[in-house]
Amino acid sequence: MILLYTRCSTDEQAKSLKAQEHKLRAFAQMQNANTFDVCLYEDEGVSGATPLSQRPSGARLLAEVRAGDTVVAVKVDRLFRSASDALVTAEAFAKQKINLILLDMGLESVTQSGISKMFFTMLSAFAEFERGRIAERMRDGRQA
């Protein structure tokens, strides 16, 4: 089974969900998956700061994913904005033989290869850093 995950933070960004879905379905098609092998999980208007397990569709995805499945997102920041959430989830996936693919990193699972794991770890840290910078800018803007 291929589990596709999309997320956007605000209602204004909802158009991006279709663009994410389009890329993810193209990946599934490249894998020769039929309609019954693909499931879409979509969190619209949910902050990336919310852990995956606490998002409506994220929690459902985590409850339904099984050994041998592949979870796919367009970018790491669609799934995670916390390095610890990313690393704990990826480690759990690896133990359960679940593949995690981030299309902006290529088509290789980040739960399988040492190099992919290293880049995933770095991208997770950058996603968390970026979330912090966004929060700072918003706070500064409100104060101004």
C-alpha positions as CSV (number, residue, x, y, z in Angstrom):
1,M,0.0,0.0,0.0
2,I,1.2,3.5,-0.8
3,L,0.0,6.1,1.7
4,L,0.2,9.7,0.4
5,Y,0.3,12.6,2.8
6,T,-0.5,16.3,2.1
7,R,-0.7,19.2,4.6
8,C,-1.0,23.0,4.5
9,S,-1.1,25.4,7.4
10,T,-3.7,27.9,6.4
11,D,-6.9,27.9,4.3
12,E,-5.3,30.3,1.9
13,Q,-2.7,27.6,1.1
14,A,-5.4,25.0,0.3
15,K,-4.5,25.2,-3.4
16,S,-1.2,23.7,-2.6
17,L,-2.9,20.5,-1.5
18,K,-3.9,19.7,-5.0
19,A,-0.4,20.3,-6.3
20,Q,1.1,18.1,-3.6
21,E,-1.5,15.4,-4.4
22,H,-0.7,15.6,-8.1
23,K,3.0,15.0,-7.5
24,L,2.3,12.1,-5.1
25,R,-0.1,10.4,-7.4
26,A,2.4,10.7,-10.2
27,F,4.9,8.9,-7.9
28,A,2.3,6.1,-7.2
29,Q,1.7,5.8,-10.9
30,M,5.4,5.4,-11.6
31,Q,5.3,2.5,-9.1
32,N,2.5,0.9,-11.1
33,A,0.2,1.2,-8.2
34,N,-3.5,0.8,-9.0
35,T,-6.2,2.9,-7.4
36,F,-6.8,0.3,-4.7
37,D,-3.1,0.4,-3.7
38,V,-3.1,4.1,-2.9
39,C,-4.7,6.0,0.0
40,L,-4.6,9.8,0.5
41,Y,-4.3,11.5,3.9
42,E,-4.9,15.2,3.9
43,D,-4.6,17.7,6.7
44,E,-5.8,21.1,5.6
45,G,-5.3,24.1,7.9
46,V,-3.1,22.2,10.3
47,S,0.2,23.7,11.5
48,G,3.4,21.7,10.9
49,A,4.2,22.5,14.6
50,T,1.5,20.0,15.5
51,P,3.1,16.5,15.8
52,L,2.0,14.1,13.0
53,S,0.3,11.8,15.6
54,Q,-1.9,14.7,16.8
55,R,-3.2,15.8,13.3
56,P,-6.5,14.3,12.2
57,S,-5.2,12.6,9.0
58,G,-1.7,12.1,10.4
59,A,-3.1,10.1,13.3
60,R,-5.2,8.0,10.9
61,L,-2.2,7.4,8.7
62,L,-0.1,6.2,11.7
63,A,-2.9,3.9,12.8
64,E,-3.4,2.4,9.4
65,V,0.2,2.0,8.1
66,R,1.5,-1.6,8.0
67,A,4.8,-3.4,7.5
68,G,5.7,-3.2,3.8
69,D,3.8,0.0,3.1
70,T,5.3,3.1,1.8
71,V,4.5,6.6,3.2
72,V,5.1,9.4,0.7
73,A,5.1,13.2,1.1
74,V,6.4,15.9,-1.2
75,K,8.7,17.4,1.4
76,V,9.8,16.8,5.0
77,D,8.1,19.9,6.2
78,R,4.7,18.6,5.0
79,L,5.1,15.7,7.5
80,F,7.3,17.2,10.2
81,R,8.4,20.5,11.7
82,S,10.0,18.9,14.7
83,A,13.3,17.1,14.3
84,S,12.5,14.8,17.2
85,D,9.0,13.9,15.8
86,A,10.6,13.2,12.4
87,L,13.4,11.0,13.8
88,V,11.2,9.1,16.2
89,T,8.6,8.4,13.5
90,A,11.3,7.4,10.9
91,E,12.9,5.1,13.4
92,A,9.6,3.4,14.2
93,F,8.9,3.1,10.5
94,A,12.3,1.4,9.9
95,K,11.7,-1.1,12.7
96,Q,8.3,-1.9,11.2
97,K,9.8,-2.2,7.7
98,I,7.7,0.8,6.5
99,N,9.3,2.9,3.7
100,L,9.3,6.7,4.0
101,I,9.8,8.6,0.8
102,L,10.2,12.4,0.5
103,L,10.0,13.4,-3.2
104,D,12.2,16.4,-2.8
105,M,15.0,14.0,-1.6
106,G,14.5,11.5,-4.4
107,L,12.8,8.2,-4.8
108,E,14.8,6.3,-2.1
109,S,13.3,5.5,1.3
110,V,14.9,7.5,4.1
111,T,14.3,4.6,6.4
112,Q,16.6,2.2,4.4
113,S,19.9,4.0,3.4
114,G,22.5,5.5,5.6
115,I,23.0,8.5,3.3
116,S,19.3,9.1,3.0
117,K,18.9,8.9,6.8
118,M,21.7,11.5,7.2
119,F,20.1,13.9,4.8
120,F,16.7,13.3,6.4
121,T,18.1,14.1,9.8
122,M,19.6,17.4,8.5
123,L,16.4,18.4,6.7
124,S,14.3,17.6,9.8
125,A,16.6,20.0,11.8
126,F,16.2,22.7,9.1
127,A,12.4,22.3,9.1
128,E,12.3,22.8,12.8
129,F,14.7,25.8,12.6
130,E,12.5,27.3,9.8
131,R,9.4,26.9,11.9
132,G,11.1,28.7,14.8
133,R,12.1,31.6,12.5
134,I,8.6,31.9,11.1
135,A,7.3,32.1,14.7
136,E,9.8,34.8,15.6
137,R,8.9,36.9,12.5
138,M,5.2,36.6,13.4
139,R,5.8,37.6,17.0
140,D,8.0,40.5,15.9
141,G,5.3,41.6,13.4
142,R,2.6,41.6,16.1
143,Q,4.8,43.6,18.5
144,A,5.5,46.2,15.8
